[in-house]
Structures are given as C-alpha cells and as structure tokens.
Amino acid sequence: MKKTKIAFVCEDCGAEYSKWQGQCHDCKAWNTLKQINLGSQRQTRREGYAGAVEALQTLDQVVVADEPRLPLASGELSRVLGGGLVPGSAVLISGSPGAGKSTLLIQALCELAKSETCLYVTGEESLAQIAMRAKRLGLATDQLKVMAETRIEVIADVWEANQPRILVVDSIQVMQSEGVDSAPGSVSQVRESAGFLIQKAKQTGTILIVVGHVTKEGNLAGPRVLEHMIDAFLMLEGDADGRFRTLRSIKNRFGAVNELGVFAMTEQGLKDVANPSAIFLNRSGIDSPGSVVMAVWEGTRPLLVEAQALVDQSAFSNPRRVAVGFEQNRLAMLLAVLSRHGGLQIADQDVYINAVGGIRVDETSSDLAVLMAVVSSFRNRPLPQDLICFGEIGLSGEIRPVPNGQERLREAAKHGFKRGLIPKGNFSKQAVAGMTLRPVTQLSEALAVINDW
C-alpha cells in the first residue's frame, strides 16, 4: 500500500513546507501551518494541464485558431469578457457585499440556460433564496439547474453526471475539500478547491465562473495564487445604495485588460448602460468653479467623466489632501508641480477632488483636468461648460500626449463639446468637426489659456 503524500501549508500566506514547524518563514506567523494530502499515487502516463501531451513541437508548428466564444445577452458583460465566454476558461468575479455579483450571474445563466446546459452551485444561499431572487427579477427559471453544496467532491460527481456547459460556483471561499484539514475559507482550502475545479474545467471544456470575496481593503480575499490560476478576473464595483455598478477586467487572457462595463441597478436587476458617458455628464446648467470634464480611456473605448475640485483655507496646521476616485499619491505630486511650475501657492489650502459617478480613474490622462479643476476652484472662476481636456503632466511641468487622442475628441464632439485643451502631441491636422482645440506643451501655457476663457 502506497503511502499518502502530505505537505504543510501556511493558512496566512500559502507557503508550503515538507514538514511541520512552529513559524512560517515567509510571513513570520506562528502556528499557521496546516497539513494537506497531496495524493496517494503518481500518474502513470504523461498528462498536461488540459490533456495528454503528445510530443514537443516548435512554436511555428502550433495550430492557431480563433477561440469559439459563447455570446451573452448582456452587451456590457460580453465587452468586459472580450466578446463572450471561451470554452474551458475559468472566470473569477469579485466585489464588495451587495454589489450584485449573484444577481448578475443569475441573470446571465437564466438566459444562457435556454440554449445551453447550466449549473449554478451555491454555498452561501439556500435554493429558496435563489428562486425568490430569480422570480423577483422576472427571469425564466425552468431551464437552469441549481444545487446547494460546499464539498467539491460532491460537486465533481454531479458535474460528471450532468456534463454542464457552464458551471457557476458561489463562492470559492465556502468550498472545502475532504483532503485538506483546515476550515473553509483558509488559504489551503481556497487554493486546493480552486485548483481542483479549474483543472477539471480545462479537461472537460466547461466554462467555470467562480465568485470570490473581498477584504475590507477591497482586495481579493484568499491566496494571491488564485489570481494566477484563473483566465479572467473581473471586479464589480459600486456602493450598495448607489444606482450604478461598474464591472472592470483586472486580468483577461482572452480580451483587453481594464475594460469597463457599466450597469444600472433596477427592480429588474442589472441593466446595461448603452451610453456610459451620458450618466457621468449629468451636470447642472449653472457654471460652478472647480468642475471640468475629462476624457479617459477605459479598455477599448473613451469615457467622459466630470472631475470636481474644492480648494478651501485649511483650519489645521497640516492641510488635507483627499482624492475620491483618483490616486492619492498622484494628487500630492500634481499639487507640487502646480506650486513649482504654475506659480500657485496652495500649501495652506485643503484640496478635495472627486470623480463624479463613483468611477475610479487610474489613467494619467486625467492629470491636466485635475489641475485645471483645482485652479478653477482656487481662483473661484468657473471653466466653460463646453470644455474638454486631457493630458499627462510630468514633474518638470511638461504636458505629455496620451494614447487614442483623436478617439477621445470625437467622443467629446458627439456629446456637444466645442473646446478642447489637449497636449500638443495629440493635435492633428485633421480637425474634429465643431471643436476648437488649444494644444499646449507646458503647464504655464495651459494656465494662460484658461485665463483667456
């Protein structure tokens, strides 16, 4: 009888050891090593991750074919996934509690179940709760198969018997394997359960969609290796009491990274927002200082977002710098550039900036818009309502060009913007119909332009 192989895995960081010890050398935590079983026998034939490996071949001998995709009824979800679901792929969807992860998946699966075999496995909710939600949303529930289970061995048996085309596991943090001696949600349980499900999905060609929890900091809960194992990682963001949700692709092996999908939460569930720029441009008709519209690039399309700034005399010895929807450290850097190369002394002022609509802006093309909004609020002079601006600002005060400048301007022209403050590197001889563009190369030039307006 062959001896069962074991290993000891740290529950905090996922480090693996061949024998037990009191402290994990990687994360320095004490008494966190738990024993797991690695299996009782070796494989007798060579197998790859998704099937048998015949022989080595050179890269030019590999047959390259377009992956067939399964279309979805939701255009925004298809956009974020890169055009649909790829057979044999593993997709991880995460988000804060109440964001709408289960609602989005129930809607998608009830529609897909009309033509494909779908299985929804829930480990957190009862089947009655799932049915109540589907009935409240007015979905077709006569084709979708559901199961409440947390043991992956049982899920594997049902998987083998029903051969679903699409399998949803909600959520990976409550799944457990009998071969792992630790509580559900621990690093070892999440890693082993996810690894088992992903390997079986690759071997059978099943589309696996896994729901994951987030920590209080907003990061994916569980071991970091989970993000490396899956093919696509989607993050659903939005306040539970807000109307809009954004779905962003953090990782995607079959599509663009940082693609953004926008949904509206209604009584009938999550609905696609066909024109996201319109919801972020719901501005009042009154000219107000500290407000300007910027054109950011999200995935494969431009998006118009309003940036707001408030500059006020600080009542404390250490003025506050608050950024909502922007990077905090970049705001501090931009304010230093404004002081050195723009001649505005705001070291004694509180500065607050906000991206309207709850969207998070990671692109550096927002630099110019942020500083223009800050200057507008500081001088108490409103900027024109029909102004669009974008551009990256360097430490020496230069304004650098950004990718896809013409596409950004055309999107702005479609929404009625007449003026553009842009980097000189994005200025093209091919004029954008109906727009007057002012190309600039330095921050001082941009400040002089808005003074004229």
Secondary structure as UniProt FT lines:
FT   STRAND          5..10
FT   TURN            11..13
FT   STRAND          16..17
FT   TURN            25..27
FT   STRAND          33..39
FT   HELIX           59..61
FT   HELIX           75..81
FT   TURN            87..88
FT   STRAND          90..95
FT   TURN            97..98
FT   HELIX           101..112
FT   TURN            113..115
FT   STRAND          118..122
FT   HELIX           127..136
FT   TURN            137..138
FT   STRAND          145..148
FT   HELIX           152..162
FT   STRAND          166..170
FT   HELIX           172..174
FT   TURN            178..179
FT   TURN            184..185
FT   HELIX           187..204
FT   STRAND          207..212
FT   TURN            216..217
FT   HELIX           225..229
FT   STRAND          232..237
FT   TURN            240..241
FT   STRAND          244..252
FT   TURN            253..254
FT   TURN            257..258
FT   STRAND          260..266
FT   TURN            267..268
FT   STRAND          269..272
FT   HELIX           276..280
FT   TURN            289..290
FT   STRAND          291..298
FT   TURN            299..300
FT   STRAND          301..313
FT   STRAND          321..324
FT   HELIX           328..341
FT   TURN            347..348
FT   STRAND          349..355
FT   TURN            356..357
FT   HELIX           364..366
FT   HELIX           367..379
FT   TURN            385..386
FT   STRAND          387..389
FT   STRAND          392..393
FT   TURN            395..396
FT   STRAND          398..400
FT   HELIX           405..414
FT   TURN            415..416
FT   STRAND          419..423
FT   HELIX           424..426
FT   TURN            433..434
FT   STRAND          436..440
FT   HELIX           443..452
//
